[in-house]
Every structure is written in C-alpha cells, then in structure tokens.
Amino acid sequence: MCRGETLHIFLNNNLFTSKKLANMKTTKIKVTANKTKKRYTIRKYEGGKCVAKYRTFKMSKSEFNEAEYNTTNDWINFLKTENYYKV
C-alpha cells in the first residue's frame, strides 16, 4: 500500500477502511476460578487494559465443574445472563 492510500477490507459483509481498523480494539476475556468459593471472576480487556470485572454467584459443585470447560464464547454468552455481578 502506498502512502496516502486507503485500504478497504470487508469483514462479515461490513466495509472497514484502514483508519477504522487502526482504531478498533481487541477484546479479550480472562477467567479465574475460585475453587473454595465455587465461583469465577471474569475480566474483560480492551487494548490490553482491564475495562470490566465480573464475578459469578456461588455455583453448585456440578455447575462449577461444568463451567471449567467453557469457551470464550460461552463466557461472553454467560455475561448476557444475570447470573453474575460487577466487581
């Protein structure tokens, strides 16, 4: 790409210019288990900075053990429920 040119990229049928892509932040989720209290802490990072911290309510032993196998998408969907609180 030459200086001054704008790069156009299509992602999921949406048009993004190089300027828009440069301003987009990557969102990451980190989940930490507290085995004693049977709950999880979920941290959401954007651009390398923690922007939100959530905690699940206490779970039953079987729920807690099942959640250990959750994927990132599972946790994102979990945050759409009301089974947590913001820390």
N, C-alpha and C positions, 0 to 999 in steps of 0.2 A: 504494500500500500504506500503510495506517495504522500508526501507532506501536504496537508490541506484536503486530502480526500476523505470522504466519509464512507465507512464500511457499513453495509446493510446486511443484517443477519436475520433469518427467520427462525424463531423458536416456538414450537407449538402453534403455528399459524399466526404468530404475532411478529410484527416488524420491530427490530431494535437497531438503532444506529450505534456507532462505536461510542459516542458520548453517553448514551443511555446505559450501555453495557459497563462503561467505566464507573458509573455511579451506583450500579447495583451492588448490594451487599450479600454476601454468602451467609445463610442462616445454618447454624449447627446446633444440635441438641446433645447435651451430655446428661446421662442419668446415673445417679449414685444410689446404691441400695443400703438401707439401714436394716440389717437382719434382726437386730434386737427388737426394734420398734415396728418391724414389718411394714415399712413404708419406703417410698422412693423420693429422692429430690431430683427435680428436672431443671436443668439450667439451659437457657436459650442464649446463644451467642450470635451476634451480627458483626461482621468485620473484625472478629477476634475479641470483641468486648461482650461481657455478660450484660444482657439487656433485660432479662427477666429470670426469676427463680420461683419455682412452684414445688409444692410438696403434696404427695398423695395422703389421703386419710389412711389410718391404720387398716391393713388388709387382713383377711383370714390367711392362714398358712398356705392353703392351696392357691388362693388368688396371688399371693406374693410370689410363690414358686413359679406359677404360670407366667407372671409378668417379667420374670427373669429372661424369657425368650422373646420379649417384644422387640420389634424392629424400630427404626427411627420413625417410619410411617405409623406404626402402632402407637407410639408415644405422641405424635402430632395429632392423631385422631383422638387419643385419650384426653388431650388438652381441650378438645371440643366438648367434652362432657363437663359435669360439675362435681367430679369426684376428687377434687384437689383444692388447695388454697394457695394464694400467692404469699410468698415469704418476703 
